[in-house]
Amino acid sequence: MDVKASGVKTWRILGIGLAGLLLAACAGAPPRTGGNPMFLDDRFAPPSEPIGASDLFALSPAMEDYLATEIASRQRSSARQHALVDALYSSAQLKLEYDSTVTRNAAEAFDARSGNCLSLVLMTAAFAKELGLQVQYQVVFSEQAASRSDGIVYLSNHINLTLRPTAPEGRLVNLANEPLTVDFIPAEGQGRQRARVVREATIVAMYLNNKAAESLRARRLDDAYWWARAAIEQDPGFLTAQNTLSVIYRRRGHLAEAEQLLRNAVELEPGNAVPMSNLSRLLKASGRTDEAARLDERLRRIEAVPPFHYFDIGLQAMAEKKYELARQNFEKEVERAATHHEFHAWLAAALFELGEVDAARRHLQIALENSTTPADQALYESRLEALRPRQRTLR
């Protein structure tokens, strides 16, 4: 574990694919929200454990005591974020260990003194919230770790978090209180990596989806269903959970429903290789080899292109005022990541320059709805306002 401070792991599944995160705790099955056609509650038994995440960031009495003693004592000589990281990860007393096998909530990770990257991020965030720090989560674009179990390939994404101090209105923030990124992989292995900020709702969904993946690995399909269901309800835009649910459906024999989930994911993100790969496998298993072959050809093209490849081409095209070229490349990135706000914002800028104001407005609205920071939200709101008087620029 390295504290530069930056990273976390979340489960995904390929080969029949998936990924995971959270929901409100309850003793039995989660309450039915009624009418969502992707859910098959009557075909799965009630869960054997509480399903939810209402206590995900809750501090246990032991954590409150550690906060009042170890962390508070370090605050006398260090900024809050540095005091927190030092107390958690530099203390000989705590001795945290990395454990990739189980996803724990904040209190469980502290009690066990171990956790996977997501668990350690959750624990760090819980303390940070109590200290009044701002917490920002990032998914880092890096090579995915993979493992195989019972015919399923599990892919692991990397996540980190950044801690920022807050100051009362009108107060200056000391320059020593700069943002601090906390990561749990060796810094020398990171290099200069691209990352995208994600909402806390998505982090919670990742937790729930991880629990679904762990239940699936343990062959507890009923529990896996309820965890994946909770992840989807927590963040409907987190398509990884739909992919996970499709794997559960396939394992239970609900093939038509699994196929519909995968087709929905591929339609929303036609450049996302994971659901496309799973759909291809499902089609092959049902004898539809011609359609599967067409998907495989698309997969070969997608997987040959690294993250942000088309985005960087688009940015260069914008700088050279080649707006149609920019548009084409930004559209390709939107196909691969339909909820990444920056792709939509730049696509809107290219469309504006091409005179397609209505389309620009639509993509700016999508960027606003998926933005994760107040600064981005304010920026996109101002750009949407700028579209009313046509002559104002978006860039």
Salt bridges, closest charged atoms under 4 A:
ASP41 OD2 - ARG32 NH1 3.47
ASP41 OD1 - ARG229 NE 2.87
GLU49 OE2 - ARG220 NH1 3.36
GLU70 OE1 - ARG74 NH1 2.87
ASP86 OD2 - ARG74 NE 2.54
ASP99 OD2 - ARG104 NH1 3.55
ASP150 OD1 - ARG219 NH2 3.21
ASP150 OD2 - ARG251 NH1 3.10
GLU178 OE2 - HIS82 NE2 3.51
ASP183 OD1 - HIS158 NE2 2.88
GLU200 OE1 - LYS129 NZ 2.79
GLU214 OE1 - LYS211 NZ 3.94
ASP222 OD1 - ARG252 NH2 3.40
ASP223 OD2 - ARG220 NH1 2.62
GLU233 OE1 - ARG229 NH1 3.30
GLU257 OE2 - ARG43 NH1 3.20
GLU259 OE2 - ARG263 NE 2.89
GLU259 OE1 - ARG288 NH2 2.74
GLU291 OE2 - ARG263 NH1 2.90
ASP296 OD2 - LYS284 NZ 2.83
GLU297 OE1 - ARG300 NH2 2.80
GLU297 OE2 - ARG301 NH1 3.63
ASP312 OD2 - ARG194 NH1 3.25
GLU320 OE1 - LYS322 NZ 3.13
GLU331 OE2 - ARG327 NE 3.24
GLU333 OE1 - ARG336 NH2 3.16
GLU342 OE1 - HIS340 NE2 3.87
GLU353 OE2 - ARG395 NH2 3.13
GLU356 OE2 - ARG327 NH1 2.40
ASP358 OD1 - ARG361 NH1 3.05
ASP376 OD2 - HIS341 NE2 3.74
GLU385 OE1 - ARG388 NH1 2.36
